[in-house]
Amino acid sequence: MSLDTVKHAAETPDAEQPWKELGLKEDEYARIREILGRRPTGAELAMYSVMWSEHCSYKSSKVHLKQFGEKVPANDAMLVGIGENAGVVDVGQGYAVTFKVESHNHPSYIEPYQGAATGIGGIVRDILAMGARPVAVVDPLRFGAADHPDTKRVLPGVVAGIGGYGNCLGLPNIGGEVVFDACYQGNPLVNAGCIGVMKHEDIHLAQASGPGNKVILYGARTGGDGIGGVSVLASETFESTGPAKRPAVQVGDPFQEKLLIECTLEIFKEKLVAGIQDLGGAGLSCATSELASAGSGGMRVELDTVPLRDSSLSPEEILMSESQERMCAIVEPRHVDRFLEICEKWDVIATVIGEVTEGSQLEIFWHGEQIVDVPPRSVAHDGPVYHRPFARPSWQDALQADDAGKLARPANAAELREQVLKLVASPNQASKSWITDQYDRFVQGNTVLAMPEDAGMVRIDAESNLGVAMATDGNGRYAKLDPYTGAQLALAESYRNVAASGAKPLAISDCLNFGSPEDPDVMWQFAEATRGLADGCLELGTPVTGGNVSLYNQTGETAIHPTPVVAVLGVIDDVNRRTPVAFAEEGQLLYLLGDTREEFGGSAWSEVVHNHLGGLPPQVDLGREKLLAEILVSASRDGMIDAAHDLSDGGLIQAVTESCLRGGKGARLVVPDGLDAFTFLFSESAGRAVVSIPRSEELRFNDMCGARGLPVTRIGVVDGEEIEVQGEFSIPLSELRTAHEATIPALLA
């Protein structure tokens, strides 16, 4: 692009500009001209184009997302909510925890390794920018059909990128999911989450206040990688022939990020910053406009002082670059020398690129010429707001009427046994150890629980053993059948998983993955899912601290299943009282908590055995979920249970298989009165868990459940080296282990 100064732009109102090529709509370009009272310069156009993209501005989703703030009140634990880099909650003993989940979907399809690696890097910097030390990461992932050739390209690259970046940072990967479905073919979902820990007094916010304070850019040099990357790429659908746009995907350097982390934490310790922002999507355009918008004045930036890897970059490209491992800090003049000294110690490049002004404008200069003069809020926070049309899809009723209850069930015990083996060997239910073994789950020595446990858990205080747990869940099949209920089921499962580990659920973050917002069917799914999530959080008392929306996950006319992923954070006073999933002690009693109904819509059984998706998903009773969680947390704290596993995908038999294989002990099961063996094993009714109880605790546990009104049924005992369903079949653990563990390596060999 040619250099257009502010003065020249005012004098040449009719000059043609590439607003359409930059992803802006005609009315958006007209609105920019209205705000500025003239046409934008090339640099201003670049800034508005990336900051008003779907990924950065939430222009199609914000009218629905406001429910999270309006409908769901903050609880006593909430310290920082929606609007900052990440939410922050109080976990006691003076500690605060910040956590968030974000998407890096489209870049990871284009270039799986770097797309996934920089997704981890970006979420880690979001956590760091809040003032916290990052302590763990998680990775909810969705891929196309397990046997599709392109899955062999995308999955290994994504896993290697997550492991390569996270392992180099020394951050344990403690949780996540891996789901296969043909709907994600060409639109894999790479969601990344991070947890950080700090003291209350160490919380930092993204704002630029105090005229005369310096703006310091530090970290890696700015290059040509990722120009318009996630901000533009994540705002476009893919055509059936391939990506519509192929900007360079960001390139990550985890060793540079590790230096940046340690450098930043030392700067925080000496209290040298007045405000801070990481550079992720939209790069300097985002950091400068958001800092100035959230502050009390304006900002002046000398763009030609930015350290570059490529001297040929234009001002517009510098502003749009999404090069990784960069941060922007607001520093009082008296602290600048010490700030730069610490950066030099850590071999981190740091440059004063501007200062906070008394005015109200964001002004950017290039070799003395003014190229940007904008109200920062118009760039960062007052972008377009779309009330996209939405309507219940014409096909929704037929989909729900196609009831899974009509599917043929096993005719005898032999078929029942065969279907159990088929289920536990299916790609979505099989062991993911081929994947998780590539992640360092125990680096730093504070990991207490990690995959394949129900929730990841880390110790955050070595003396008191205070800890936090996090689980991420989402079932696109349920949400396809009913987006409102599907979102609540994702919330309920994540909430239940945290409680099953012994931690008390506190708050949530979300990553909402959907197709094109320009499709009324998709927008209806989005509206229903956000409404369901907001209503669910209100009932559970878990505020939404922040999150991410990823739209345009669509190839041609084919959208992904609506996939709201929910991360629940919980706290546990003493990690030594955690509850694992493994059945480890022979003779312990197995109890089923909750009610089992004939619920197979969207179930793993209907998918694996019949390749069917139809009917209604399981019912949600959030009052029951809350009660179940209270029982699980209390029983863990009081030493009544030795193992717990939530029941979700695959039902009871999947949970029991995983617990038996994890502990190396078998189980003898008895079908309860009133249930047939098929429903007992495969139903996916929500609000349930299976627990193992020492015989000495049986009476106390039953009394607690009875007093609280939670249905509880004794279903068997931990025993032997096989899973036996009395009167039906038995399967040796060795046979189950082979079926469960062989699938993924064989698919990816």
ZAMARGU-4260 file (C-alpha; in steps of 0.2 Angstrom, whole numbers, plus 5000, padded with zeros to 4 digits):
<rodrens>
0) 5000/5000/5000 | 5005/5018/4997 | 5008/5029/5012 | 4993/5040/5015 | 4995/5054/5028
5) 4980/5061/5038 | 4981/5078/5029 | 4982/5070/5012 | 4967/5059/5016 | 4957/5074/5020
10) 4961/5082/5004 | 4957/5067/4993 | 4940/5061/4998 | 4937/5052/4982 | 4953/5041/4982
15) 4949/5023/4979 | 4953/5011/4994 | 4954/4992/4995 | 4941/4991/5009 | 4932/4976/5002
20) 4948/4967/5000 | 4952/4969/5018 | 4935/4961/5023 | 4925/4977/5027 | 4907/4979/5021
25) 4901/4994/5011 | 4891/5001/5026 | 4906/4998/5038 | 4918/5008/5026 | 4904/5022/5026
30) 4903/5022/5045 | 4922/5024/5046 | 4921/5039/5035 | 4907/5046/5046 | 4917/5043/5062
35) 4933/5052/5055 | 4924/5065/5045 | 4935/5060/5030 | 4941/5045/5021 | 4953/5034/5032
40) 4972/5034/5028 | 4979/5017/5022 | 4985/5014/5040 | 4968/5018/5048 | 4959/5007/5035
45) 4971/4993/5040 | 4967/4995/5059 | 4949/4996/5057 | 4948/4981/5045 | 4957/4970/5058
50) 4949/4977/5073 | 4931/4977/5065 | 4933/4959/5060 | 4922/4946/5067 | 4936/4938/5077
55) 4941/4954/5086 | 4924/4964/5087 | 4911/4951/5090 | 4900/4961/5079 | 4888/4946/5076
60) 4888/4939/5093 | 4889/4953/5106 | 4870/4956/5106 | 4869/4938/5112 | 4884/4938/5123
65) 4878/4953/5134 | 4866/4940/5143 | 4882/4933/5152 | 4884/4950/5161 | 4866/4955/5162
70) 4858/4939/5167 | 4871/4930/5178 | 4877/4940/5193 | 4895/4939/5199 | 4898/4928/5214
75) 4909/4932/5229 | 4924/4924/5221 | 4924/4935/5205 | 4938/4948/5205 | 4939/4952/5186
80) 4925/4948/5174 | 4921/4950/5155 | 4931/4963/5145 | 4948/4960/5151 | 4961/4948/5144
85) 4955/4934/5155 | 4944/4933/5170 | 4950/4932/5188 | 4943/4923/5203 | 4947/4922/5222
90) 4952/4905/5227 | 4957/4909/5245 | 4972/4912/5255 | 4976/4928/5246 | 4977/4919/5229
95) 4968/4923/5213 | 4967/4912/5198 | 4965/4918/5180 | 4959/4907/5166 | 4952/4907/5149
100) 4949/4897/5133 | 4952/4904/5115 | 4951/4897/5098 | 4964/4895/5084 | 4954/4885/5072
105) 4957/4892/5055 | 4975/4894/5056 | 4977/4876/5062 | 4969/4870/5047 | 4980/4880/5035
110) 4996/4876/5045 | 4993/4863/5059 | 5009/4864/5068 | 5011/4883/5069 | 4992/4886/5070
115) 4991/4876/5086 | 5008/4881/5093 | 5003/4900/5092 | 4986/4896/5099 | 4995/4890/5115
120) 5007/4905/5115 | 4992/4917/5113 | 4982/4911/5127 | 4997/4910/5138 | 5001/4928/5135
125) 4983/4933/5139 | 4985/4925/5156 | 5002/4933/5159 | 4995/4950/5154 | 4983/4949/5169
130) 4998/4948/5181 | 4999/4929/5184 | 5011/4916/5182 | 5004/4903/5169 | 5004/4886/5178
135) 4995/4874/5166 | 4986/4873/5149 | 4972/4862/5142 | 4967/4859/5124 | 4949/4854/5118
140) 4951/4848/5100 | 4939/4843/5086 | 4944/4834/5070 | 4936/4827/5055 | 4932/4808/5053
145) 4946/4798/5061 | 4949/4788/5045 | 4949/4803/5033 | 4966/4805/5025 | 4966/4824/5029
150) 4964/4820/5048 | 4981/4811/5047 | 4988/4828/5041 | 4980/4839/5053 | 4979/4830/5069
155) 4998/4825/5071 | 5003/4843/5066 | 4991/4850/5079 | 4996/4839/5093 | 5015/4841/5089
160) 5012/4860/5089 | 5003/4860/5106 | 5016/4848/5114 | 5031/4857/5106 | 5026/4874/5112
165) 5019/4870/5129 | 5033/4858/5133 | 5046/4871/5129 | 5037/4883/5140 | 5038/4871/5154
170) 5019/4871/5156 | 5010/4855/5160 | 4995/4850/5149 | 4982/4844/5161 | 4966/4842/5152
175) 4956/4844/5136 | 4946/4833/5124 | 4949/4825/5107 | 4933/4822/5097 | 4931/4815/5079
180) 4916/4819/5068 | 4914/4822/5049 | 4906/4839/5052 | 4924/4846/5057 | 4932/4840/5040
185) 4940/4855/5034 | 4936/4865/5050 | 4945/4857/5064 | 4943/4866/5081 | 4959/4870/5090
190) 4953/4878/5107 | 4967/4881/5119 | 4965/4886/5138 | 4977/4892/5151 | 4977/4894/5170
195) 4987/4907/5179 | 4990/4910/5198 | 4994/4927/5207 | 4991/4936/5223 | 4976/4948/5224
200) 4987/4963/5224 | 4996/4957/5208 | 4981/4959/5196 | 4985/4970/5181 | 4973/4977/5168
205) 4974/4983/5150 | 4973/5002/5151 | 4984/5017/5147 | 4982/5031/5159 | 4993/5045/5165
210) 4999/5058/5152 | 5017/5057/5149 | 5018/5038/5153 | 5028/5029/5140 | 5022/5015/5129
215) 5035/5001/5128 | 5034/4987/5115 | 5044/4972/5121 | 5048/4954/5115 | 5051/4948/5098
220) 5054/4959/5083 | 5039/4962/5071 | 5039/4952/5055 | 5028/4948/5040 | 5020/4932/5048
225) 5002/4933/5052 | 4998/4949/5043 | 4979/4949/5044 | 4981/4931/5051 | 4968/4926/5064
230) 4959/4942/5064 | 4954/4941/5045 | 4956/4922/5043 | 4944/4918/5057 | 4931/4929/5049
235) 4929/4920/5033 | 4921/4904/5028 | 4931/4891/5018 | 4925/4887/5001 | 4923/4869/4997
240) 4939/4870/4986 | 4950/4876/5000 | 4953/4892/5011 | 4946/4908/5004 | 4961/4917/5010
245) 4978/4911/5014 | 4987/4924/5024 | 5003/4919/5033 | 5000/4909/5049 | 5009/4916/5064
250) 5026/4908/5068 | 5029/4904/5086 | 5046/4903/5096 | 5042/4895/5113 | 5060/4899/5119
255) 5057/4918/5116 | 5040/4917/5125 | 5048/4908/5140 | 5060/4923/5141 | 5046/4935/5139
260) 5036/4926/5153 | 5050/4927/5166 | 5055/4945/5161 | 5037/4951/5163 | 5035/4942/5180
265) 5050/4951/5186 | 5044/4967/5180 | 5027/4964/5189 | 5037/4960/5205 | 5045/4977/5205
270) 5028/4985/5201 | 5035/4994/5185 | 5019/4994/5174 | 5003/5005/5175 | 4995/4995/5161
275) 4999/4980/5150 | 4992/4971/5135 | 4998/4956/5125 | 4999/4957/5106 | 4989/4943/5098
280) 4975/4945/5085 | 4977/4961/5076 | 4994/4964/5084 | 4999/4983/5087 | 4982/4989/5080
285) 4973/4979/5095 | 4986/4983/5108 | 4987/5002/5105 | 4969/5005/5102 | 4963/4994/5117
290) 4975/5001/5129 | 4971/5019/5124 | 4952/5015/5124 | 4952/5008/5141 | 4963/5022/5148
295) 4959/5040/5152 | 4968/5050/5138 | 4975/5048/5121 | 4991/5040/5114 | 5005/5045/5102
300) 5015/5031/5094 | 5031/5033/5083 | 5028/5017/5072 | 5045/5019/5064 | 5053/5014/5081
305) 5046/4997/5081 | 5060/4984/5080 | 5057/4974/5063 | 5063/4957/5057 | 5059/4963/5039
310) 5064/4981/5035 | 5053/4981/5019 | 5036/4981/5030 | 5024/4995/5026 | 5016/5004/5041
315) 5000/4995/5037 | 5008/4979/5038 | 5017/4983/5054 | 5000/4988/5062 | 4992/4972/5055
320) 5006/4959/5059 | 5002/4946/5072 | 5020/4941/5075 | 5020/4931/5091 | 5029/4934/5108
325) 5026/4952/5110 | 5019/4963/5124 | 5015/4982/5126 | 5017/4990/5143 | 5012/5007/5150
330) 5027/5013/5161 | 5029/5029/5171 | 5045/5039/5166 | 5053/5036/5182 | 5052/5017/5179
335) 5058/5016/5161 | 5076/5013/5164 | 5073/4999/5176 | 5061/4991/5165 | 5073/4992/5150
340) 5087/4985/5162 | 5076/4970/5166 | 5072/4967/5148 | 5091/4967/5144 | 5094/4955/5158
345) 5082/4942/5150 | 5088/4946/5132 | 5071/4953/5127 | 5071/4968/5115 | 5062/4983/5122
350) 5058/4999/5114 | 5049/5015/5119 | 5037/5018/5104 | 5026/5032/5111 | 5018/5039/5126
355) 5001/5043/5134 | 4994/5060/5130 | 4981/5072/5137 | 4971/5071/5122 | 4957/5059/5116
360) 4965/5053/5100 | 4976/5038/5095 | 4989/5046/5085 | 5002/5036/5075 | 5017/5044/5066
365) 5029/5036/5053 | 5045/5046/5050 | 5037/5062/5057 | 5021/5061/5046 | 5005/5057/5055
370) 4996/5042/5047 | 4983/5038/5061 | 4972/5050/5070 | 4957/5041/5077 | 4946/5040/5092
375) 4953/5024/5100 | 4936/5018/5106 | 4929/5018/5089 | 4943/5006/5084 | 4943/4995/5099
380) 4926/4994/5107 | 4913/5004/5096 | 4914/4993/5081 | 4898/4987/5071 | 4884/4978/5080
385) 4874/4966/5069 | 4857/4960/5074 | 4859/4945/5062 | 4842/4937/5057 | 4839/4920/5064
390) 4826/4907/5064 | 4823/4889/5069 | 4829/4878/5055 | 4816/4870/5044 | 4825/4853/5046
395) 4825/4854/5066 | 4809/4846/5069 | 4812/4831/5057 | 4829/4829/5066 | 4821/4828/5083
400) 4807/4817/5077 | 4820/4804/5071 | 4821/4796/5088 | 4836/4785/5093 | 4824/4775/5104
405) 4818/4767/5088 | 4835/4760/5083 | 4838/4741/5084 | 4845/4735/5101 | 4856/4720/5104
410) 4845/4704/5103 | 4855/4694/5116 | 4869/4694/5128 | 4882/4690/5114 | 4877/4705/5104
415) 4877/4716/5120 | 4895/4711/5123 | 4900/4714/5105 | 4893/4732/5106 | 4902/4736/5122
420) 4918/4731/5114 | 4914/4741/5098 | 4909/4756/5109 | 4925/4756/5119 | 4936/4754/5103
425) 4927/4768/5094 | 4938/4783/5090 | 4929/4795/5101 | 4928/4783/5116 | 4945/4775/5113
430) 4961/4779/5124 | 4969/4795/5118 | 4986/4791/5126 | 4994/4791/5109 | 4990/4810/5109
435) 4992/4814/5128 | 5009/4805/5129 | 5016/4819/5118 | 5012/4832/5131 | 5022/4834/5147
440) 5008/4833/5160 | 5019/4833/5176 | 5032/4847/5173 | 5034/4859/5187 | 5029/4845/5199
445) 5012/4852/5204 | 5001/4842/5193 | 4989/4832/5204 | 4977/4825/5191 | 4979/4825/5172
450) 4971/4816/5157 | 4963/4804/5157 | 4956/4810/5174 | 4939/4819/5174 | 4947/4835/5177
455) 4965/4842/5178 | 4971/4848/5194 | 4987/4858/5200 | 4993/4862/5217 | 4996/4881/5219
460) 5002/4882/5237 | 5015/4869/5243 | 5012/4873/5261 | 4993/4872/5262 | 4991/4861/5247
465) 4978/4873/5240 | 4974/4868/5222 | 4963/4872/5207 | 4954/4860/5195 | 4948/4863/5177
470) 4938/4853/5165 | 4932/4857/5147 | 4918/4849/5139 | 4906/4851/5124 | 4895/4839/5114
475) 4891/4845/5096 | 4880/4831/5093 | 4869/4835/5108 | 4869/4854/5102 | 4864/4849/5085
480) 4849/4841/5091 | 4845/4855/5103 | 4857/4870/5105 | 4849/4876/5121 | 4850/4860/5130
485) 4866/4855/5122 | 4875/4871/5129 | 4868/4867/5146 | 4874/4849/5145 | 4891/4855/5141
490) 4891/4866/5156 | 4884/4852/5167 | 4897/4839/5161 | 4911/4851/5164 | 4904/4856/5181
495) 4901/4838/5186 | 4919/4833/5180 | 4927/4846/5192 | 4916/4840/5206 | 4920/4822/5203
500) 4938/4827/5206 | 4934/4834/5223 | 4935/4852/5219 | 4921/4865/5221 | 4916/4873/5205
505) 4918/4892/5205 | 4916/4900/5188 | 4917/4897/5169 | 4925/4902/5153 | 4918/4897/5136
510) 4924/4895/5118 | 4908/4895/5106 | 4912/4887/5089 | 4899/4889/5076 | 4897/4891/5057
515) 4893/4907/5047 | 4883/4920/5056 | 4876/4925/5039 | 4866/4909/5039 | 4850/4911/5049
520) 4850/4893/5054 | 4867/4895/5062 | 4863/4911/5071 | 4848/4902/5078 | 4859/4889/5085
525) 4871/4902/5092 | 4856/4912/5100 | 4849/4896/5108 | 4866/4890/5114 | 4871/4907/5122
530) 4853/4908/5130 | 4855/4890/5137 | 4872/4894/5144 | 4867/4910/5152 | 4852/4902/5160
535) 4862/4887/5166 | 4875/4898/5174 | 4862/4908/5183 | 4855/4892/5190 | 4872/4885/5195
540) 4878/4901/5202 | 4894/4900/5191 | 4898/4917/5182 | 4905/4918/5165 | 4922/4927/5167
545) 4926/4928/5149 | 4928/4918/5133 | 4929/4917/5115 | 4918/4916/5099 | 4924/4907/5084
550) 4912/4909/5069 | 4913/4905/5050 | 4918/4887/5054 | 4910/4882/5038 | 4915/4874/5021
555) 4904/4880/5007 | 4886/4877/5014 | 4891/4864/5027 | 4893/4871/5044 | 4901/4862/5059
560) 4889/4855/5073 | 4886/4870/5085 | 4900/4867/5097 | 4900/4877/5113 | 4915/4871/5124
565) 4913/4876/5142 | 4928/4876/5154 | 4924/4876/5173 | 4936/4881/5186 | 4935/4874/5203
570) 4945/4875/5220 | 4950/4862/5232 | 4957/4866/5249 | 4969/4851/5250 | 4974/4842/5234
575) 4978/4826/5245 | 4959/4824/5246 | 4957/4823/5227 | 4947/4809/5219 | 4954/4800/5205
580) 4944/4789/5192 | 4953/4773/5195 | 4946/4758/5204 | 4961/4753/5214 | 4955/4743/5229
585) 4947/4726/5227 | 4931/4723/5238 | 4926/4741/5237 | 4908/4744/5233 | 4902/4753/5217
590) 4887/4765/5218 | 4878/4774/5204 | 4872/4791/5209 | 4857/4799/5200 | 4843/4793/5189
595) 4845/4782/5173 | 4832/4784/5159 | 4830/4779/5142 | 4840/4793/5134 | 4850/4789/5118
600) 4847/4804/5107 | 4865/4810/5101 | 4873/4795/5111 | 4889/4787/5107 | 4879/4770/5106
605) 4868/4777/5092 | 4883/4784/5083 | 4895/4769/5084 | 4882/4755/5081 | 4870/4764/5070
610) 4879/4779/5063 | 4863/4789/5068 | 4860/4807/5074 | 4842/4811/5079 | 4830/4813/5093
615) 4832/4823/5108 | 4848/4824/5119 | 4847/4819/5137 | 4836/4830/5149 | 4845/4843/5160
620) 4841/4845/5178 | 4854/4858/5185 | 4847/4858/5202 | 4851/4839/5202 | 4868/4843/5195
625) 4871/4855/5209 | 4866/4843/5222 | 4877/4829/5214 | 4892/4841/5214 | 4889/4845/5233
630) 4888/4826/5237 | 4904/4822/5227 | 4914/4837/5235 | 4908/4833/5252 | 4912/4814/5250
635) 4929/4818/5244 | 4933/4830/5258 | 4927/4818/5271 | 4936/4802/5264 | 4920/4793/5260
640) 4924/4788/5242 | 4941/4782/5234 | 4936/4785/5216 | 4923/4794/5206 | 4919/4795/5187
645) 4906/4806/5179 | 4894/4797/5167 | 4893/4805/5150 | 4898/4800/5132 | 4896/4781/5131
650) 4886/4779/5148 | 4890/4768/5162 | 4899/4755/5153 | 4912/4767/5146 | 4915/4775/5163
655) 4917/4758/5172 | 4929/4752/5158 | 4940/4768/5160 | 4940/4766/5179 | 4944/4748/5179
660) 4958/4750/5166 | 4965/4765/5175 | 4966/4755/5191 | 4970/4738/5184 | 4955/4730/5194
665) 4939/4722/5187 | 4921/4725/5192 | 4906/4714/5195 | 4890/4723/5190 | 4872/4719/5194
670) 4858/4727/5184 | 4847/4737/5196 | 4828/4732/5197 | 4818/4742/5185 | 4831/4743/5172
675) 4836/4732/5157 | 4854/4728/5154 | 4855/4738/5138 | 4848/4754/5146 | 4859/4752/5162
680) 4875/4751/5151 | 4872/4763/5137 | 4860/4777/5143 | 4868/4794/5143 | 4856/4802/5156
685) 4865/4817/5164 | 4867/4821/5182 | 4875/4804/5186 | 4892/4797/5193 | 4899/4781/5198
690) 4909/4780/5214 | 4919/4766/5223 | 4917/4766/5242 | 4926/4757/5256 | 4914/4745/5265
695) 4917/4755/5281 | 4910/4770/5273 | 4894/4763/5265 | 4882/4767/5279 | 4889/4785/5281
700) 4888/4788/5262 | 4870/4781/5260 | 4865/4792/5275 | 4872/4807/5267 | 4864/4804/5250
705) 4847/4799/5258 | 4847/4815/5269 | 4850/4826/5254 | 4838/4817/5243 | 4850/4811/5230
710) 4845/4794/5222 | 4859/4781/5225 | 4860/4763/5219 | 4872/4749/5224 | 4877/4741/5207
715) 4892/4730/5211 | 4909/4728/5218 | 4927/4730/5212 | 4934/4713/5210 | 4944/4702/5198
720) 4952/4704/5181 | 4937/4706/5171 | 4921/4716/5169 | 4906/4705/5172 | 4888/4710/5170
725) 4879/4697/5180 | 4868/4686/5170 | 4874/4694/5154 | 4892/4693/5149 | 4910/4695/5155
730) 4925/4703/5146 | 4943/4701/5153 | 4952/4718/5156 | 4966/4712/5144 | 4953/4711/5130
735) 4945/4728/5134 | 4963/4736/5135 | 4967/4730/5118 | 4951/4736/5111 | 4952/4753/5120
740) 4971/4757/5116 | 4974/4750/5099 | 4962/4761/5089 | 4971/4778/5088 | 4988/4772/5085
745) 4981/4761/5071 | 4972/4776/5063 | 4987/4787/5064 | 5001/4775/5059
</rodrens>
